[in-house]
């Protein structure tokens, strides 16, 4: 009894710490906190005044970013990068990779007046450098990953790693000493579902159904069956055979009783997985390389993937039953019409489309999650340059080189063997930071003719305004600091139900979001309110091929790129030249650009926009220690 009381007190203490941390974070960002009559905490996010929307959002981002920069490990990293390293050719620091704006303006003035032999075009020579975790800058000796990370900390919003794939790159200037960094970018795993993007690509089930009803396309019938069969072959079934749930060869029609057994097994394995929290048994190597066949089978037989396999098999077999029933006895040219004539048939077809999307959304489309210029190049619209190069042939080839031989962790764990999917990057999506226009993606494009494509085509970031819901919903976790997240995790672990989100790859999307949602609910707070930070972002997309939907759905075997993949580095130079002629050269001639450049000096005391300004270590800020 005494132990129960002590346990209750500890749980209450953890709940109090977590609740206070949540409130402190939200108040710090301008939220209004009230206590209802039934003693529930009610949180109202700040409303945006139309006249200062961007400024208000910037303050909210900065509050979250400054909280991160106050972390001791982050402060030490910034200080270490600024101290630099001593090499055989001298001492180099992160400042060695910044361009002095005064020097650049001096050179621009010389080129414009004719007193210099250099032309404006000679003053910048952009190129891409891809970041590898073990690679260093050949000039300064600094790790490329640290260089990228330092400049990312100058962004308004906090820096967070993203789950899945993430290909970082620097854009550097070969025309200046030490090749300073002009901008940074990151190509990351795409969001699984985004209505505006998916409608733009043309692979939403409801849109395909509407099109087929207007213009019936018989090839979709064979495609639907082939997609289901491919998915069935990619699921490990040996243990289900051993248990007598499934036969060795699947018949055309599976009895509903068998599907019910699979659903029951999925639920039982899921509950056991959460109860045991078997994180250590499910985790494959992050890149999937070097995993033996026996290990993939072990992952497949884990409770987590047993649940996923049984649930997926039940859904696939049920969908296949619907297709077979509609196609049975119908003429080949009429099968699709018969299927789409019923509500059950349309629902089954939509499931096939979602299935086909799931096979390529994580591997052949990507999000541009970081894209921006490093001062002083922002004065020359360097962000547009980074965006253009992110959609270049050189990035497509590096993406293919990096991922074409990597097994998919989840697909391989489902199949019990290594599954390697194509890595043809065909679409890049992105969002603006503040959800406002204009921004760096508007009017950003390059003609395909300069990179071996057709003269009339262009690679263009399109604002998806003609596609409904072209803004993201403004849901996320950035409004909560690291200490708050840790406090919620600790409290959640102390509850009767235990910790249900195990941060196991394959358990589900966004473990941080799910964990926070569970924790806020356990604290008696409204997770729906508090996770709606309200900072919406408008959606953009750039198609790199002419057959996006058909290729991604595997109606076409190969992507039809809008440019040539030959001589990729030369294409980068030509894209950079287009950026210079379209944007940078005219900026160089403006008086206000010169004034902006002069603000960035590397003469001590260093005042430069590319330097991370650490916030004061304010001891008055609320802090909660977790014992």
DAGIZI-V692786 format. One record per residue. N is the residue number from 1. PHI is phi in whole degrees, -180 to 180 (999 if undefined). PSI is psi in degrees with one decimal (NA if undefined). NEAR is the number of other ideal C-beta (glycine too) atoms within 10 Angstrom. Layout:
N & PHI & PSI & NEAR
N & PHI & PSI & NEAR
This chain:
1 & 999 & -44.6 & 5
2 & -63 & -39.9 & 6
3 & -62 & -38.4 & 7
4 & -64 & -40.4 & 8
5 & -66 & -43.8 & 9
6 & -62 & -40.4 & 10
7 & -64 & -41.5 & 11
8 & -63 & -42.3 & 11
9 & -63 & -41.1 & 10
10 & -64 & -42.7 & 12
11 & -62 & -43.5 & 15
12 & -64 & -38.2 & 12
13 & -64 & -44.2 & 14
14 & -65 & -37.8 & 22
15 & -66 & -38.3 & 21
16 & -65 & -43.7 & 14
17 & -62 & -46.7 & 21
18 & -63 & -43.1 & 28
19 & -64 & -43.8 & 20
20 & -64 & -37.6 & 14
21 & -65 & -41.4 & 23
22 & -60 & -49.4 & 27
23 & -62 & -43.1 & 17
24 & -61 & -43.0 & 17
25 & -63 & -45.0 & 21
26 & -69 & -40.9 & 22
27 & -63 & -38.7 & 13
28 & -61 & -24.9 & 17
29 & -104 & 15.9 & 19
30 & 90 & 10.7 & 14
31 & -75 & 151.5 & 20
32 & -99 & 122.6 & 12
33 & -110 & 129.3 & 13
34 & -131 & 157.6 & 9
35 & -109 & 123.4 & 9
36 & -76 & 172.9 & 8
37 & -63 & -30.6 & 5
38 & -92 & 21.6 & 6
39 & 64 & 30.2 & 7
40 & -96 & 145.0 & 11
41 & -81 & 125.8 & 19
42 & -114 & 128.8 & 13
43 & -117 & 129.8 & 19
44 & -117 & 118.4 & 12
45 & -71 & 153.5 & 19
46 & -65 & 142.0 & 16
47 & -85 & 151.3 & 9
48 & -97 & 121.8 & 17
49 & -75 & 129.8 & 9
50 & -55 & -29.5 & 5
51 & -80 & -18.6 & 8
52 & -139 & 39.9 & 11
53 & -57 & -51.6 & 14
54 & -64 & -42.1 & 14
55 & -64 & -39.8 & 11
56 & -67 & -44.4 & 17
57 & -64 & -37.5 & 22
58 & -61 & -42.1 & 15
59 & -63 & -38.8 & 14
60 & -68 & -41.3 & 23
61 & -63 & -43.9 & 20
62 & -63 & -36.0 & 16
63 & -61 & -43.0 & 18
64 & -70 & -40.0 & 21
65 & -66 & -43.5 & 19
66 & -64 & -33.5 & 18
67 & -62 & -38.3 & 22
68 & -69 & -41.7 & 17
69 & -69 & -16.8 & 19
70 & -81 & -12.4 & 17
71 & -64 & 133.0 & 13
72 & -54 & -41.2 & 8
73 & -65 & -39.0 & 7
74 & -68 & -42.8 & 19
75 & -62 & -41.1 & 15
76 & -65 & -38.2 & 10
77 & -62 & -46.9 & 17
78 & -61 & -46.9 & 18
79 & -63 & -38.5 & 11
80 & -65 & -41.5 & 14
81 & -65 & -33.0 & 22
82 & -81 & -26.7 & 15
83 & -70 & -39.0 & 11
84 & 85 & -171.9 & 17
85 & -130 & 151.1 & 16
86 & -98 & 122.9 & 10
87 & -118 & 178.8 & 12
88 & -67 & -19.3 & 5
89 & -105 & 3.4 & 9
90 & 135 & -179.1 & 10
91 & -93 & 131.5 & 12
92 & -126 & 140.6 & 18
93 & -133 & -177.1 & 16
94 & -63 & -25.6 & 22
95 & -65 & -23.9 & 19
96 & -67 & -17.6 & 20
97 & -106 & 14.8 & 24
98 & -108 & 142.8 & 24
99 & -94 & 130.0 & 26
100 & -69 & 119.5 & 21
101 & -63 & -32.2 & 26
102 & -66 & -42.0 & 17
103 & -64 & -42.0 & 16
104 & -63 & -43.0 & 26
105 & -66 & -35.1 & 21
106 & -62 & -42.8 & 15
107 & -69 & -37.9 & 19
108 & -63 & -44.1 & 21
109 & -62 & -38.9 & 13
110 & -66 & -39.9 & 14
111 & -68 & -39.6 & 19
112 & -70 & -34.9 & 14
113 & -85 & -14.1 & 8
114 & 85 & 5.5 & 8
115 & -82 & -7.1 & 8
116 & -115 & 148.8 & 16
117 & -74 & -17.3 & 8
118 & -81 & 146.6 & 12
119 & -96 & 169.8 & 11
120 & -58 & -37.4 & 18
121 & -66 & -23.7 & 15
122 & -77 & -12.7 & 12
123 & -84 & -15.6 & 21
124 & -136 & 135.9 & 24
125 & -140 & 80.5 & 17
126 & -71 & 145.4 & 25
127 & -149 & 161.1 & 17
128 & -97 & 137.3 & 21
129 & -126 & 118.5 & 18
130 & -83 & 142.1 & 17
131 & -94 & 123.6 & 20
132 & -111 & 149.1 & 13
133 & -64 & -23.5 & 8
134 & -110 & 5.6 & 7
135 & -97 & 145.6 & 12
136 & -116 & 158.5 & 15
137 & -67 & 127.7 & 20
138 & -67 & -21.1 & 9
139 & -92 & -47.2 & 16
140 & -100 & -17.8 & 23
141 & 80 & -3.0 & 16
142 & -75 & 140.7 & 20
143 & -60 & 133.0 & 18
144 & -60 & -36.7 & 21
145 & -65 & -36.8 & 15
146 & -70 & -37.1 & 16
147 & -61 & -48.4 & 23
148 & -60 & -45.9 & 19
149 & -64 & -41.6 & 19
150 & -58 & -51.2 & 25
151 & -67 & -28.6 & 25
152 & -65 & -30.1 & 19
153 & -70 & -10.4 & 18
154 & -84 & -8.1 & 18
155 & -66 & 160.6 & 15
156 & -71 & -37.2 & 15
157 & -93 & 157.6 & 18
158 & -67 & 153.8 & 20
159 & -89 & 127.9 & 15
160 & -139 & 139.8 & 14
161 & -72 & 157.2 & 8
162 & -116 & 146.3 & 13
163 & -70 & 156.2 & 13
164 & 84 & -151.0 & 16
165 & -75 & 146.7 & 20
166 & -155 & 111.2 & 16
167 & -109 & 108.1 & 20
168 & -91 & 148.3 & 22
169 & -149 & 153.1 & 23
170 & -109 & 147.3 & 23
171 & -110 & 119.4 & 24
172 & -116 & 162.9 & 23
173 & -112 & 104.3 & 24
174 & -74 & -2.5 & 11
175 & -90 & -7.5 & 17
176 & -122 & 156.0 & 18
177 & -56 & 140.2 & 11
178 & 67 & 3.3 & 16
179 & 51 & 68.1 & 21
180 & -59 & 159.1 & 22
181 & -82 & 124.7 & 25
182 & -89 & -31.8 & 28
183 & -172 & 169.9 & 26
184 & -133 & 155.2 & 24
185 & -149 & 163.4 & 25
186 & -147 & 126.5 & 21
187 & -101 & 119.0 & 27
188 & -128 & 167.6 & 18
189 & -55 & 137.6 & 18
190 & -77 & 153.5 & 23
191 & -59 & 138.9 & 19
192 & -63 & -40.5 & 13
193 & -138 & 128.8 & 13
194 & -151 & 107.9 & 23
195 & -55 & -47.8 & 16
196 & -61 & -44.8 & 23
197 & -65 & -46.5 & 25
198 & -66 & -35.9 & 23
199 & -69 & -36.9 & 18
200 & -65 & -44.1 & 23
201 & -63 & -37.7 & 23
202 & 97 & 28.7 & 16
203 & -124 & 33.5 & 24
204 & -88 & 134.7 & 21
205 & -57 & -44.2 & 19
206 & -63 & -35.9 & 12
207 & -72 & -40.4 & 15
208 & -66 & -40.7 & 20
209 & -62 & -45.2 & 20
210 & -61 & -40.0 & 12
211 & -67 & -40.9 & 13
212 & -68 & -31.4 & 19
213 & -70 & -30.9 & 13
214 & -80 & -42.8 & 7
215 & -133 & 83.9 & 7
216 & -54 & 131.1 & 15
217 & -123 & 101.9 & 12
218 & -59 & -23.2 & 15
219 & -63 & -22.7 & 9
220 & -68 & -24.2 & 23
221 & -68 & -52.1 & 25
222 & -62 & -38.5 & 13
223 & -62 & -41.9 & 18
224 & -62 & -46.3 & 25
225 & -65 & -41.8 & 16
226 & -64 & -37.2 & 13
227 & -65 & -42.6 & 23
228 & -63 & -46.7 & 21
229 & -63 & -39.5 & 13
230 & -63 & -40.8 & 13
231 & -68 & -38.7 & 21
232 & -64 & -39.8 & 15
233 & -69 & -18.0 & 10
234 & -96 & 16.9 & 17
235 & -119 & 126.7 & 19
236 & -67 & 127.9 & 21
237 & -128 & 1.9 & 20
238 & -57 & -43.7 & 13
239 & -68 & -29.7 & 17
240 & -72 & -31.7 & 20
241 & -67 & -43.2 & 11
242 & -63 & -32.6 & 9
243 & -85 & -2.6 & 10
244 & 76 & 15.9 & 8
245 & -79 & -39.0 & 16
246 & -124 & 149.2 & 20
247 & -81 & 164.6 & 12
248 & -63 & -37.7 & 7
249 & -118 & 123.8 & 5
250 & -75 & 127.8 & 17
251 & -74 & 170.3 & 9
252 & -64 & -33.3 & 11
253 & -121 & 128.9 & 12
254 & -104 & 127.5 & 20
255 & -59 & 148.0 & 11
256 & -63 & -27.9 & 11
257 & -64 & -36.1 & 7
258 & -68 & -42.8 & 18
259 & -62 & -38.1 & 17
260 & -65 & -38.4 & 11
261 & -63 & -41.7 & 18
262 & -64 & -40.7 & 23
263 & -65 & -39.3 & 16
264 & -66 & -42.0 & 13
265 & -64 & -39.5 & 21
266 & -61 & -45.0 & 20
267 & -66 & -42.3 & 13
268 & -65 & -45.3 & 14
269 & -66 & -36.4 & 20
270 & -63 & -46.6 & 18
271 & -64 & -40.6 & 12
272 & -67 & -37.3 & 14
273 & -60 & -48.1 & 24
274 & -66 & -36.8 & 19
275 & -67 & -37.9 & 12
276 & -89 & -18.4 & 12
277 & 48 & 56.3 & 15
278 & -84 & 52.3 & 16
279 & -56 & -40.7 & 15
280 & -70 & -20.2 & 8
281 & -88 & -13.2 & 15
282 & -107 & -9.6 & 19
283 & -88 & 115.0 & 16
284 & -88 & 168.8 & 20
285 & -58 & 145.0 & 11
286 & -61 & -29.4 & 10
287 & -102 & -5.7 & 14
288 & 78 & -5.0 & 20
289 & -77 & 145.2 & 11
290 & 78 & 4.6 & 9
291 & -81 & 128.3 & 19
292 & -80 & 159.2 & 9
293 & -58 & -39.3 & 11
294 & -64 & -32.7 & 9
295 & -70 & -41.0 & 16
296 & -61 & -38.0 & 24
297 & -67 & -36.6 & 16
298 & -65 & -42.1 & 17
299 & -62 & -41.5 & 24
300 & -62 & -36.4 & 23
301 & -84 & -5.0 & 16
302 & -62 & 159.1 & 19
303 & -59 & -39.7 & 19
304 & -60 & -51.9 & 26
305 & -81 & -20.7 & 27
306 & -62 & -43.7 & 21
307 & -63 & -46.9 & 21
308 & -65 & -41.8 & 23
309 & -66 & -44.6 & 25
310 & -64 & -42.8 & 26
311 & -65 & -43.5 & 17
312 & -67 & -41.4 & 19
313 & -61 & -43.3 & 27
314 & -60 & -44.2 & 20
315 & -67 & -42.6 & 17
316 & -64 & -44.7 & 23
317 & -68 & -36.5 & 20
318 & -65 & -41.6 & 16
319 & -66 & -41.3 & 22
320 & -64 & -37.5 & 22
321 & -58 & -43.3 & 17
322 & -64 & -42.9 & 19
323 & -63 & -47.0 & 22
324 & -63 & -38.8 & 15
325 & -65 & -38.2 & 17
326 & -74 & -36.6 & 23
327 & -81 & -22.2 & 21
328 & -63 & 118.6 & 11
329 & 85 & -8.2 & 9
330 & -88 & 146.1 & 14
331 & -64 & 149.0 & 10
332 & -53 & -39.5 & 10
333 & -77 & -12.1 & 10
334 & -109 & -3.1 & 15
335 & -59 & -44.4 & 22
336 & -66 & -40.1 & 26
337 & -62 & -42.1 & 17
338 & -63 & -43.4 & 17
339 & -61 & -46.4 & 25
340 & -81 & -2.3 & 21
341 & -77 & -19.2 & 13
342 & -114 & 154.9 & 13
343 & -63 & -40.1 & 8
344 & -64 & -37.8 & 13
345 & -68 & -42.4 & 20
346 & -65 & -38.6 & 18
347 & -65 & -40.5 & 13
348 & -65 & -41.7 & 22
349 & -64 & -40.5 & 25
350 & -61 & -37.7 & 16
351 & -64 & -37.6 & 20
352 & -65 & -41.6 & 26
353 & -62 & -44.0 & 22
354 & -63 & -37.6 & 15
355 & -62 & -46.5 & 20
356 & -63 & -39.6 & 23
357 & -62 & -39.8 & 21
358 & -64 & -22.3 & 14
359 & -79 & -16.5 & 20
360 & -128 & -15.4 & 20
361 & -64 & -31.3 & 23
362 & -90 & -4.3 & 19
363 & -126 & -26.0 & 24
364 & -124 & 0.1 & 23
365 & -126 & 157.0 & 26
366 & -147 & 164.2 & 26
367 & -108 & 138.7 & 23
368 & -87 & 90.3 & 24
369 & -84 & -21.7 & 19
370 & -134 & 129.0 & 23
371 & -159 & 114.9 & 25
372 & -177 & 163.6 & 20
373 & -88 & 151.8 & 25
374 & -101 & 127.9 & 28
375 & -55 & 144.5 & 21
376 & -91 & 8.2 & 28
377 & -72 & -13.3 & 29
378 & -64 & -26.8 & 18
379 & -68 & -18.3 & 25
380 & -104 & 16.0 & 26
381 & 61 & 44.4 & 19
382 & -65 & -22.2 & 27
383 & -63 & -35.9 & 22
384 & -65 & -37.4 & 24
385 & -61 & -46.9 & 28
386 & -61 & -41.8 & 27
387 & -63 & -42.9 & 27
388 & -62 & -46.2 & 25
389 & -70 & -25.6 & 26
390 & -64 & -23.6 & 25
391 & -108 & 31.0 & 26
392 & -98 & 162.2 & 23
393 & -58 & -34.4 & 26
394 & -64 & -39.2 & 23
395 & -69 & -40.4 & 24
396 & -59 & -45.0 & 24
397 & -69 & -39.2 & 16
398 & -67 & -38.5 & 18
399 & -61 & -44.6 & 21
400 & -65 & -45.0 & 16
401 & -61 & -40.2 & 11
402 & -75 & -33.7 & 16
403 & -116 & -5.3 & 20
404 & -68 & -19.9 & 13
405 & -113 & 6.4 & 13
406 & -87 & 126.2 & 18
407 & -66 & 144.0 & 22
408 & -76 & 123.2 & 19
409 & -61 & -50.8 & 21
410 & -70 & -46.6 & 20
411 & -62 & -38.7 & 21
412 & -70 & -36.9 & 25
413 & -71 & -28.3 & 30
414 & -75 & -34.4 & 23
415 & -89 & -19.0 & 22
416 & 74 & 16.6 & 24
417 & -157 & 163.6 & 16
418 & -67 & 125.5 & 18
419 & -116 & 115.3 & 17
420 & -110 & 120.4 & 15
421 & -102 & 153.2 & 17
422 & -57 & 151.9 & 17
423 & -124 & 53.0 & 17
424 & -93 & 104.2 & 21
425 & -74 & 116.4 & 24
426 & -121 & -10.1 & 23
427 & -152 & 138.3 & 25
428 & -125 & 125.5 & 25
429 & -110 & 158.0 & 23
430 & -161 & 169.7 & 25
431 & -135 & 155.0 & 22
432 & -82 & 152.0 & 21
433 & -66 & -41.7 & 19
434 & -103 & -5.1 & 20
435 & 72 & 21.9 & 20
436 & -123 & 157.6 & 13
437 & -124 & 152.2 & 11
438 & -78 & 161.2 & 9
439 & -148 & -174.8 & 19
440 & -67 & -15.5 & 22
441 & -88 & -20.6 & 25
442 & -65 & 131.3 & 14
443 & 63 & 19.3 & 12
444 & -92 & 117.7 & 25
445 & -163 & 169.8 & 18
446 & -144 & 146.4 & 26
447 & -73 & 135.6 & 19
448 & -66 & -22.7 & 21
449 & -60 & -26.9 & 15
450 & -80 & -10.7 & 16
451 & -125 & 31.7 & 25
452 & 85 & 10.5 & 17
453 & -100 & -170.2 & 20
454 & -72 & 143.8 & 12
455 & -63 & -31.9 & 9
456 & -85 & -8.2 & 8
457 & -96 & 162.0 & 13
458 & -148 & 152.1 & 15
459 & -95 & 117.0 & 23
460 & -137 & 136.5 & 20
461 & -79 & 115.4 & 26
462 & -104 & 130.6 & 17
463 & -74 & 120.9 & 20
464 & -84 & 53.9 & 21
465 & -74 & -26.0 & 13
466 & -87 & 6.6 & 10
467 & -117 & 122.7 & 19
468 & -57 & 152.2 & 9
469 & 57 & 55.2 & 12
470 & -85 & 12.6 & 19
471 & -119 & 148.4 & 15
472 & -73 & 164.0 & 19
473 & -81 & -8.0 & 14
474 & 75 & 35.1 & 14
475 & -106 & 135.7 & 15
476 & 178 & -169.5 & 19
477 & -124 & 2.4 & 19
478 & -64 & -22.0 & 18
479 & -71 & -7.6 & 25
480 & -112 & 131.9 & 25
481 & -78 & 172.4 & 23
482 & -62 & -41.9 & 14
483 & -64 & -38.0 & 20
484 & -66 & -43.3 & 25
485 & -62 & -40.4 & 19
486 & -66 & -39.5 & 15
487 & -65 & -40.7 & 26
488 & -66 & -42.3 & 27
489 & -59 & -43.7 & 21
490 & -67 & -41.1 & 17
491 & -65 & -42.8 & 24
492 & -61 & -37.7 & 24
493 & -67 & -24.1 & 15
494 & -87 & -9.3 & 19
495 & -75 & 167.3 & 16
496 & -61 & -38.5 & 6
497 & -76 & -13.9 & 11
498 & 75 & -174.7 & 11
499 & -87 & 116.0 & 19
500 & -93 & -24.4 & 17
501 & -96 & 110.5 & 21
502 & -97 & 3.1 & 20
503 & 54 & 36.3 & 14
504 & -93 & 129.4 & 19
505 & -64 & 122.1 & 18
506 & 110 & -15.7 & 17
507 & -71 & -28.8 & 21
508 & 161 & 169.6 & 13
509 & -76 & 150.7 & 11
510 & 48 & 71.3 & 17
511 & -61 & -33.3 & 15
512 & -62 & -43.4 & 16
513 & -66 & -43.3 & 16
514 & -66 & -40.4 & 16
515 & -65 & -43.7 & 20
516 & -65 & -40.0 & 25
517 & -61 & -47.3 & 19
518 & -62 & -41.8 & 19
519 & -67 & -44.6 & 27
520 & -63 & -41.4 & 24
521 & -63 & -40.7 & 13
522 & -65 & -30.1 & 19
523 & -79 & -4.2 & 21
524 & 84 & 15.5 & 12
525 & -99 & 164.1 & 20
526 & -89 & 103.4 & 14
527 & -66 & -33.3 & 17
528 & -61 & -39.5 & 11
529 & -71 & -48.3 & 14
530 & -78 & -22.8 & 23
531 & -88 & -8.2 & 18
532 & -88 & 84.5 & 16
533 & -73 & -14.8 & 22
534 & 81 & 0.2 & 17
535 & -91 & 91.3 & 22
536 & -77 & 155.6 & 19
537 & -129 & 134.4 & 18
538 & -79 & 151.1 & 22
539 & -104 & 137.1 & 26
540 & -126 & 158.3 & 27
541 & -149 & 145.5 & 25
542 & -129 & 113.3 & 22
543 & -82 & 132.2 & 21
544 & -101 & -5.0 & 23
545 & -133 & 165.0 & 22
546 & -92 & -8.9 & 16
547 & -127 & 48.5 & 17
548 & -53 & -58.2 & 22
549 & -64 & -47.9 & 20
550 & -64 & -38.6 & 16
551 & -72 & -45.3 & 22
552 & -65 & -30.3 & 25
553 & -86 & -3.6 & 23
554 & 68 & 28.6 & 15
555 & -77 & -30.9 & 16
556 & -108 & 145.2 & 14
557 & -79 & -31.3 & 7
558 & -130 & 147.4 & 10
559 & -78 & 144.9 & 21
560 & -107 & 92.2 & 13
561 & -67 & 148.1 & 21
562 & -80 & -2.9 & 22
563 & -142 & 169.8 & 25
564 & -85 & 142.4 & 14
565 & -94 & 2.8 & 14
566 & -81 & 147.3 & 11
567 & 52 & 56.5 & 14
568 & -64 & -39.8 & 18
569 & -66 & -35.8 & 13
570 & -65 & -36.4 & 14
571 & -64 & -38.0 & 24
572 & -59 & -44.0 & 21
573 & -63 & -37.8 & 16
574 & -72 & -35.5 & 18
575 & -65 & -42.6 & 25
576 & -62 & -37.6 & 24
577 & -64 & -41.4 & 16
578 & -62 & -43.6 & 18
579 & -59 & -43.9 & 24
580 & -62 & -46.7 & 21
581 & -71 & -34.8 & 12
582 & -81 & -37.1 & 17
583 & -125 & -53.1 & 19
584 & -70 & -41.5 & 24
585 & -62 & -42.3 & 16
586 & -68 & -33.5 & 14
587 & -66 & -37.9 & 18
588 & -62 & -25.7 & 24
589 & -87 & -6.3 & 12
590 & -87 & 142.0 & 11
591 & -66 & -41.6 & 6
592 & -66 & -27.7 & 9
593 & -64 & -43.7 & 21
594 & -59 & -40.7 & 20
595 & -65 & -38.5 & 12
596 & -68 & -39.3 & 18
597 & -64 & -38.3 & 25
598 & -66 & -17.2 & 16
599 & -75 & -10.7 & 15
600 & -109 & 100.8 & 25
601 & -122 & 143.1 & 17
602 & -102 & 6.0 & 17
603 & -79 & 131.6 & 9
604 & -69 & 138.6 & 7
605 & -72 & 128.5 & 5
606 & -66 & 123.7 & 14
607 & -125 & 98.6 & 12
608 & -144 & 135.4 & 19
609 & -65 & -16.6 & 18
610 & -90 & -0.2 & 24
611 & -88 & 136.6 & 19
612 & -76 & 122.2 & 19
613 & -95 & 108.9 & 10
614 & -74 & 132.7 & 15
615 & -70 & 157.9 & 15
616 & -64 & 146.6 & 8
617 & -82 & 80.8 & 10
618 & -72 & 109.3 & 9
619 & -75 & -13.2 & 6
620 & -80 & -10.5 & 5
621 & -69 & 146.0 & 13
622 & -62 & 133.6 & 12
623 & -141 & 137.3 & 11
624 & -127 & 121.2 & 15
625 & -91 & 137.2 & 7
626 & -100 & 111.6 & 14
627 & -73 & NA & 7
